[in-house]
């Protein structure tokens, strides 16, 4: 082998090695980009799931609050109706009492 052939083979080997390094770097860059994109998708999915979970929990809590609120209102209305019933019965007695007092003052 001549010196020229040896140098040519060395240059070819260096070129092949450089091309291999460049392919490896490109593959590395592609994998990094793919991993970054996948991580971004995972984060977006997690955020969407967290938002859905939050909205569901909030809706459940609002239903619970509405249910308790309605129970309190219903209980209050029952008490109001009981008071109304008791008061209307006492109105007649109070009117009779006032009439007796008034009549007593007229005849005195």
C-alpha positions as CSV (number, residue, x, y, z in Angstrom):
1,X,0.0,0.0,0.0
2,X,1.3,3.4,-0.9
3,X,1.5,6.3,1.3
4,X,-1.3,8.0,-0.7
5,X,-3.6,5.0,-0.3
6,X,-3.0,4.9,3.5
7,X,-3.7,8.6,3.8
8,X,-6.8,8.2,1.7
9,X,-8.0,5.3,3.9
10,X,-7.3,7.4,7.0
11,X,-9.2,10.3,5.6
12,X,-12.1,8.0,4.7
13,X,-12.1,6.5,8.2
14,X,-12.1,10.0,9.7
15,X,-15.0,11.0,7.4
16,X,-16.9,7.9,8.3
17,X,-16.3,8.5,12.0
18,X,-17.4,12.2,11.6
19,X,-20.5,11.1,9.8
20,X,-21.2,8.5,12.5
21,X,-20.8,11.2,15.2
22,X,-23.1,13.5,13.3
23,X,-25.7,10.8,13.0
24,X,-25.4,10.0,16.7
25,X,-25.8,13.7,17.6
26,X,-28.8,14.0,15.3
27,X,-30.3,10.9,16.9
28,X,-29.6,12.4,20.3
29,X,-31.2,15.7,19.4
30,X,-34.2,13.9,18.0
31,X,-34.6,11.8,21.1
32,X,-34.4,14.9,23.3
33,X,-37.0,16.7,21.2
34,X,-39.3,13.7,21.3
35,X,-38.8,13.3,25.1
36,X,-39.5,17.1,25.5
37,X,-42.7,16.8,23.4
38,X,-43.8,13.7,25.3
39,X,-43.2,15.4,28.6
40,X,-45.2,18.4,27.5
41,X,-48.0,16.2,26.5
42,X,-47.9,14.4,29.8
43,X,-48.0,17.7,31.7
44,X,-50.9,19.0,29.5
45,X,-52.8,15.7,30.1
46,X,-52.2,15.9,33.8
47,X,-53.3,19.5,34.0
48,X,-56.5,18.7,32.0
49,X,-57.2,15.8,34.4
50,X,-56.5,17.9,37.4
51,X,-58.9,20.6,36.1
52,X,-61.6,18.0,35.4
53,X,-61.1,16.6,38.9
54,X,-61.3,20.1,40.4
55,X,-64.5,20.9,38.5
56,X,-66.2,17.6,39.5
57,X,-65.3,18.1,43.2
58,X,-66.5,21.7,43.0
59,X,-69.8,20.6,41.5
60,X,-70.2,17.9,44.1
61,X,-69.5,20.4,46.9
62,X,-72.0,22.8,45.4
63,X,-74.7,20.1,45.3
64,X,-74.0,19.3,48.9
65,X,-74.2,23.0,49.8
66,X,-77.5,23.3,47.9
67,X,-78.9,20.2,49.6
68,X,-78.0,21.5,53.1
69,X,-79.3,25.0,52.2
70,X,-82.6,23.5,51.1
71,X,-82.9,21.4,54.2
72,X,-82.3,24.6,56.4
73,X,-84.9,26.5,54.4
74,X,-87.4,23.6,54.7
75,X,-86.8,23.4,58.4
76,X,-87.2,27.2,58.8
77,X,-90.5,27.1,56.8
78,X,-91.8,24.4,59.1
79,X,-91.0,26.5,62.1
80,X,-92.6,29.5,60.5
81,X,-95.8,27.5,59.8
82,X,-95.9,26.2,63.3
83,X,-95.5,29.8,64.6
84,X,-98.2,31.0,62.3
85,X,-100.6,28.3,63.4
86,X,-99.9,29.1,67.1
87,X,-100.2,32.8,66.5
88,X,-103.5,32.7,64.6
89,X,-105.0,30.7,67.4
90,X,-103.8,33.3,69.9
91,X,-105.2,36.2,67.8
92,X,-108.8,35.1,68.5
93,X,-108.1,34.8,72.2
94,X,-106.3,38.2,72.3
95,X,-109.3,39.8,70.4
96,X,-111.7,38.3,72.9
97,X,-109.6,39.4,75.8
98,X,-109.4,43.0,74.5
99,X,-113.2,43.1,73.9
100,X,-113.8,41.9,77.4
101,X,-111.4,44.6,78.8
102,X,-113.0,47.3,76.6
103,X,-116.5,46.2,77.6
104,X,-115.4,46.2,81.2
105,X,-114.2,49.8,80.8
106,X,-117.4,50.8,79.1
107,X,-119.6,49.4,81.9
108,X,-117.4,50.6,84.7
